[in-house]
Amino acid sequence: MIEIIDFQGGDWTGSTFKSKKELKNFLQEESCNVSEYSKEEYYKENADVSLNEYCEMFQIKYVEKS
């Protein structure tokens, strides 16, 4: 299980995800929602963005819990 620590003091602290992939998909979707791109354009342009880059962008950290 993956748990978020939100450094912005937002509502994401304590949110959990089953895997890093699920977390990345969530952050990717959140980023897409605030962009000016269509979903298709966004995913095409940002296919190579890593989970760590999304974490930096949203100023969050994740911890793996068992």
N, C-alpha and C positions, 0 to 999 in steps of 0.2 A: 504494500500500500504506500502511496506517495501523499505526503501532506505539505500544504503550502504555508509559508511564512511570508506575509505581505508587509514589506518595509514601508509602504505608503500608509499604513494604518487602515487599509481598506477592508472590505467585507470578505476577502478571499482567505484570510488567515484561518487555518483549521480545515479548509476545504480538502477533501481527499479524493484520490483517483486510484484506479486499480493498477495503473502502469504509467511509465514515463510517456509512452505513446499516447495514452489517453490524455495526459496533462498537456502534451505538445499540441494535440488536436484542439483542445479547449482554448489554449492560448492563441493558436493560429486563427481560430474562428473569431475570438475576441478582437484580434488585430485586424482581421478582414472586415469586421463590422464597423470599425471606426475609420477605415480607409475609404478612399474615393473610387476604388476599383470594384468591378463586379467580382463575384466569388471566383469565377473561372479565371479572370485576369490576375486576381490576387494570388491564387494558388500557383499559377504558372510563373509569375514574377518572383515569388518567395519560396519556391520549392526547396531551396538549399539552406534556408534559415534553420539553425539548430535549436534544440530545446534551451540550451544555455543562453543563446542570443535572445530568445523570447523572454526568458527569465530576467535578463538584464533590461530589456525594453520595458517590462512591466514592474521592475524593481521588486522582484520576489525571489525567494529561495525555496527549494523543496528539500524535504528529508524523506528518506526511505524508512518505513516502519514495518516491523514484522508482525 
